[in-house]
C-alpha cells in the first residue's frame, strides 16, 4: 500500500498534466476548419458594419453646370461641371458658381466677372418659371461691362438647372434691383438667357 502523501503527489501531477494539455500551443502544420458553433456570432455576419465617416458618400453628389467667361473667345459664356449635394438646391448651385474657376481652368482662359467677396443670401422659386436670387451688397458694387457679364453668368447657371425658359429676378440684401442686359437697358427683371445672346458660345 502506497503512502497517502505519494497518492496526493500523483493526483496533483495528473491534474497539472491535464491542464497543460488543454493550454498547450497547437503544433499542427496547417490550418483547420472551425465549427460555426464555436465562431462568435458577429463574425458570421455577411454584412459587417462599415466605418462611420463624416464625408458624404459619392452618390450624394450630383453634377451641375455653372458658367464662366472664356477670355480666349471674346468672354463668351462657357459651362463647366461642378458637383453639389443632392438634390442640388439653387443656393448650392450659385455657391458653386461663386467659387470661381479652378487653377487649371484659369490657366486655360476661363475667368469670372463676379468678385470673390460676393455671397448669395437666398435663391428661391418665387413664381412659375421665375427664380429670385438675393445677393450681398458686394454684387451691387460690380461696375461697367462686368455687371452685364456677372448677371449673364448667374442667369445661364440658373437656367441650366431649371430650364432656359426660367427668368431671374435680382435682389441686393433683399431689395429688388435692376440689372443690365445685352441691349444696354436696365431691367427690373425677370431676365432670361435670351437677353444675353451676345455672350452665348
QUIQUIJO-V417398 format. One record per run of one state. SS is the DSSP state (alpha for helix, beta for strand, coil for the rest). FROM is the first residue (numbers start at 1). TO is the last residue. If there is no record, write none. Layout:
BEGIN
ss = [SS SS]
from = [FROM FROM]
to = [TO TO]
END
This chain:
BEGIN
ss = [coil alpha coil alpha coil alpha coil alpha beta alpha coil beta coil alpha coil alpha coil beta coil beta coil beta coil alpha coil alpha coil beta coil beta coil beta coil beta coil beta coil alpha coil]
from = [1 4 24 36 39 41 45 58 61 71 74 76 86 90 99 103 108 110 112 120 128 130 136 137 141 145 163 167 173 175 177 179 181 186 188 191 192 193 200]
to = [3 23 35 38 40 44 57 60 70 73 75 85 89 98 102 107 109 111 119 127 129 135 136 140 144 162 166 172 174 176 178 180 185 187 190 191 192 199 201]
END
